[in-house]
């Protein structure tokens, strides 16, 4: 389960047995949501926040923080997903304290 980012206490990660569409999980405490990335012509065209079965979803300010992070780092998340699941490379963990 590679942990790829931490942002304001939210941990973003992939499960080791992931599937398409490209997506990332995010947890904060007992809450977990995931974001699916839809790509057209090599660019992220849409991001959808989804529920995770049997988990309470992120809400309030943590959900907003997650959404803002996704907007800023969508391409980097997709790049890490491809590196890990397609090219079988290790991906580096990054702690982000402030969005670009």
GURO-254103 format. One record per atom (N, C-alpha, C): residue in one letter; x, y, z. Coordinates in steps of 0.02 Angstrom, whole numbers, padded with zeros to 5 digits, always signed. Example, Ala and Ser with C-alpha at 12.3 -4.5 7.8 and 13.67 -1.06 7.14 Angstrom:
BEGIN
A+00660-00284+00390
A+00615-00225+00390
A+00660-00165+00390
S+00642-00112+00354
S+00684-00053+00357
S+00645+00002+00394
// end
This chain:
BEGIN
X+00043-00059+00000
X+00000+00000+00000
X+00045+00062+00000
X+00064+00086-00058
X+00107+00144-00060
X+00071+00208-00039
X+00100+00241+00010
X+00077+00306+00032
X+00113+00356-00013
X+00075+00401-00045
X+00108+00445-00094
X+00111+00518-00072
X+00062+00541-00035
X+00061+00610-00011
X+00031+00615+00058
X+00051+00667+00094
X+00015+00689+00153
X+00004+00764+00145
X-00057+00785+00156
X-00074+00856+00151
X-00123+00873+00207
X-00102+00917+00252
X-00143+00940+00308
X-00173+00881+00347
X-00133+00829+00358
X-00156+00771+00395
X-00194+00720+00355
X-00207+00734+00292
X-00241+00687+00247
X-00187+00644+00214
X-00195+00579+00219
X-00147+00532+00188
X-00177+00508+00122
X-00140+00516+00068
X-00161+00492+00002
X-00119+00431-00016
X-00153+00378-00040
X-00118+00315-00053
X-00154+00274-00105
X-00119+00222-00129
X-00148+00172-00173
X-00150+00107-00134
X-00201+00066-00145
X-00198-00003-00122
X-00155-00041-00173
X-00120-00092-00152
X-00074-00127-00196
X-00107-00166-00252
X-00172-00180-00246
X-00207-00219-00297
X-00259-00176-00334
X-00240-00116-00352
X-00288-00069-00382
X-00309-00090-00452
X-00358-00055-00477
X-00389-00068-00541
X-00406+00000-00573
X-00423-00001-00636
X-00443+00061-00669
X-00516+00075-00652
X-00540+00136-00656
X-00503+00195-00678
X-00449+00214-00627
X-00402+00254-00651
X-00350+00279-00607
X-00383+00315-00549
X-00362+00299-00488
X-00392+00332-00430
X-00343+00331-00371
X-00358+00372-00322
X-00318+00377-00262
X-00365+00377-00202
X-00343+00347-00147
X-00381+00346-00085
X-00353+00400-00039
X-00396+00427+00004
X-00375+00477+00053
X-00407+00461+00120
X-00366+00462+00173
X-00393+00451+00240
X-00374+00508+00286
X-00418+00519+00333
X-00404+00564+00388
X-00442+00535+00447
X-00403+00508+00496
X-00436+00473+00551
X-00474+00413+00525
X-00536+00407+00545
X-00577+00350+00525
X-00613+00361+00458
X-00602+00417+00427
X-00638+00435+00365
X-00595+00419+00304
X-00629+00396+00251
X-00594+00380+00189
X-00639+00394+00129
X-00609+00426+00079
X-00643+00437+00015
X-00593+00419-00040
X-00617+00415-00101
X-00570+00406-00157
X-00589+00454-00213
X-00539+00467-00255
X-00550+00511-00312
X-00531+00473-00375
X-00576+00472-00423
X-00563+00440-00487
X-00546+00494-00539
X-00496+00478-00580
X-00473+00526-00631
X-00493+00500-00700
X-00524+00544-00738
X-00544+00527-00806
X-00501+00567-00854
X-00469+00532-00900
X-00417+00561-00941
X-00439+00558-01014
X-00433+00615-01048
X-00448+00619-01120
X-00387+00650-01154
X-00362+00616-01205
X-00304+00640-01242
X-00245+00656-01196
X-00234+00613-01147
X-00177+00621-01103
X-00183+00674-01049
X-00242+00704-01042
X-00252+00756-00991
X-00310+00738-00946
X-00303+00755-00882
X-00358+00744-00835
X-00416+00789-00855
X-00472+00760-00873
X-00530+00799-00894
X-00581+00806-00838
X-00580+00758-00791
X-00630+00760-00737
X-00603+00720-00678
X-00621+00743-00618
X-00605+00707-00556
X-00671+00698-00518
X-00685+00636-00499
X-00747+00622-00462
X-00729+00593-00394
X-00756+00624-00341
X-00748+00598-00274
X-00800+00543-00264
X-00777+00486-00239
X-00821+00428-00231
X-00818+00402-00159
X-00870+00366-00140
X-00873+00334-00074
X-00830+00270-00076
X-00805+00250-00018
X-00770+00187-00011
X-00814+00142+00031
X-00827+00082+00006
X-00872+00036+00040
X-00851+00024+00113
X-00901+00028+00156
X-00893+00015+00228
X-00849+00067+00264
X-00840+00125+00234
X-00801+00178+00266
X-00841+00243+00266
X-00833+00283+00318
X-00865+00349+00321
X-00825+00396+00277
X-00858+00436+00234
X-00821+00480+00188
X-00792+00542+00223
X-00740+00568+00193
X-00714+00633+00215
X-00771+00684+00209
X-00772+00732+00253
X-00825+00783+00250
X-00799+00850+00275
X-00838+00901+00264
X-00822+00968+00289
X-00756+00994+00261
X-00716+01024+00306
X-00654+01056+00284
X-00604+01006+00257
X-00603+00945+00282
X-00556+00895+00256
X-00574+00874+00185
X-00638+00870+00170
X-00659+00855+00101
X-00638+00912+00055
X-00647+00974+00077
X-00627+01032+00037
X-00552+01033+00027
X-00514+01018+00080
X-00440+01014+00074
X-00420+00961+00023
X-00453+00903+00026
X-00440+00849-00022
X-00455+00872-00093
X-00511+00905-00104
X-00529+00929-00170
X-00478+00979-00197
X-00456+01026-00154
X-00407+01075-00175
X-00341+01042-00193
X-00321+00992-00152
X-00260+00956-00166
X-00264+00920-00233
X-00321+00888-00246
X-00330+00853-00310
X-00324+00900-00369
X-00352+00959-00363
X-00347+01008-00418
X-00274+01026-00432
X-00236+01035-00379
X-00166+01056-00386
X-00119+00999-00406
X-00134+00937-00386
X-00088+00882-00394
X-00115+00824-00436
X-00168+00834-00473
X-00198+00780-00512
X-00148+00747-00559
X-00111+00786-00596
X-00063+00757-00644
X-00008+00718-00609
X+00014+00742-00552
X+00067+00707-00514
X+00040+00641-00486
X-00023+00640-00464
X-00053+00579-00439
X-00059+00528-00495
X-00082+00549-00553
X-00089+00504-00611
X-00020+00477-00630
X+00030+00520-00630
X+00098+00500-00647
X+00123+00445-00599
X+00110+00455-00534
X+00131+00405-00485
X+00092+00339-00494
X+00028+00344-00511
X-00012+00284-00522
X+00017+00243-00581
X+00032+00278-00636
X+00060+00244-00694
X+00128+00214-00678
X+00170+00253-00644
X+00236+00227-00625
X+00230+00163-00583
X+00184+00163-00535
X+00178+00107-00489
X+00144+00046-00521
X+00088+00057-00555
X+00048+00001-00580
X+00066-00021-00651
X+00092+00023-00692
X+00109+00005-00761
X+00184-00013-00766
X+00227+00031-00738
X+00299+00020-00744
X+00330-00015-00684
X+00290-00027-00632
X+00312-00063-00572
X+00372-00030-00539
X+00371+00036-00539
X+00423+00075-00505
X+00401+00092-00434
X+00450+00103-00391
X+00434+00130-00325
X+00414+00202-00333
X+00367+00225-00292
X+00347+00296-00293
X+00365+00328-00227
X+00388+00390-00231
X+00409+00425-00171
X+00351+00457-00134
X+00356+00455-00069
X+00308+00490-00025
X+00329+00563-00021
X+00279+00607-00023
X+00293+00679-00017
X+00244+00709+00034
X+00272+00747+00080
X+00229+00784+00128
X+00224+00855+00101
X+00162+00876+00089
X+00148+00942+00062
X+00115+00984+00116
X+00144+01041+00130
X+00117+01085+00183
X+00078+01144+00153
X+00091+01158+00090
X+00060+01217+00060
X+00052+01203-00015
X-00006+01221-00043
X-00017+01211-00114
X+00020+01263-00154
X+00040+01243-00214
X+00077+01289-00259
X+00033+01345-00283
// end
